[in-house]
Amino acid sequence: MDNHNVSHENQDAASFQPTKWDMCALCQKNTKEKLQCPANARQTNQGSTYVTLAKNLTKFGECGALSPDILTRLDDGDGKAPAKDLRHASTFKVDERIRNCALILQESHLLAKLSRGDVIAQELKYHPACLTSLYRKAQPKVDCTDQRSDQIRKALVFAELTEYIEEVKHSSTGHNLKVLKLADLSKTYLSRLQEVGLETGCLHSSRLKTRLLAHFPDLQAYNSGRDILLTFTDSLNTTLQEAYAETIDDEAVHLAKAARIVRRDLFSLQARFNASCTEDVQNTSIPESLLALMQMILHGPSITSNKGKNQAALSLAQLASFNAVKTEGKRSRANTSTTNKHSKNREPPVPVYVGLTIHAQTRKKELVERMHSLGLSISYKRVLEMSSELAAKACRQFQHDKVVCPMKLRHGLFTTAAVDNIDHNPSSTTSKDSFHGTA
């Protein structure tokens, strides 16, 4: 009985020979008919031809029109589709993109395979259609916050470039000729993009030229050898534009639009004091549009005048964010002298620093409140709240370290001795509420 089974299995194994792909995949015979390869189909997605062939073969087998031996011979373990459509993963860029897509989609099965090593070392294979489908699935889930920030920066740099061209246009005649080289504008534009932290790569000057010509109707481009020169014409179009120059009402409308854009970004950002500060807290507490507007006001909107962020623009932008009011109530409309109520969700470092510094140096409530009424500092009540928060955090740090030491001691710096005073409520006139100790 056992020998009969072994003999039957050997006969089955011998009956299934490997498929010879130089012959017909179904009958395995040489005939005069021309063979057709699904990989040579003219469709955009070549893999769909194999999928259709596999489905038809399966249906023919179910209805008995095709021998099961042919289906078993064509099945190589990965379905009925031949393995000719598979491609080898041979670049690290493919490995990086597959890993990013797997992380975005949280594909645990794919992540488990990738944890063994890169796709080149594992000699992984893939269908082009499957790889494209994976990319498309991951694309909608990519966080678009960085993309929007890059788009805003590029738009601001382009606006600065247009303002520079406007200055050249309205400059006096004589030595300052109204002729610009596209190559020089491209270098200036590329340099400014790198200054704001954007990865530019290769800049297409022809696309920049198209954007500039679309922005300036009276700007014309002329070929001069290998250079492209841009100049403003004195045609009827320029005359009509000067006749219908912007009025005061138009400028007011532009100011209202700029204010609406800045306020939209301003109230969507939160900067709450949490008893700690990072190195870039000044940049993260204000929106990019507000800081760009302050830099344009202080140094001009031209691309040649903006050389990076400066402290004056940062301070003014933080004070504007601190004093911004989202909605005004009936009381603030009736009494214009009432101080605005500042939100704790918008407390940039500058007003906090001013309030805490004045209180630490003078201990005068009147001076802090006067700075608060001018919009330069937080209120005296808020100063006391922050002082309590800082003291509570210091106490928690002392309990965690199991030792009391000044908070100004620096890590990694050898200190032979440190002397400091411990003061609590020094403004009290009685010894009951105040405390002074020497360490």
Secondary structure, DSSP 8 states (H G I E B T S, - for coil): -HHHHHHHHHHHHHH-----TTS-TTT----SS----GGG--SS-THHHHHHHHHHHHHHHHTTSS-HHHHHHH--SS-SS-GGG-EE---HHHHHHHHHHHHHHT-HHHHHHHTTS-TTTTT-EE-HHHHHHHHHHHGGGS--HHHHHHHHHHHHHHHHHHHHHHHHHTS-SSSS-SEEEHHHHHHHHHHHHHHTT----S--HHHHHHHHHHH-TTEEEEEETTEEEEEE--SHHHHHHHHT---HHHHHHHHHHHHHHHHHHHHT--B---S---TTHHHHTS-HHHHHHHHHHHH-S-TTT--S--HHHHHHHHHHHHH--S---HHHHH-TTS-----TTB--HHHHHHHHHHHHHH--HHHHHHHHHTTSS--HHHHHHHHHHHHHHHHHHHHHHTS---TT--TT---S----EEEE-TT-SSTTT-EEEE-
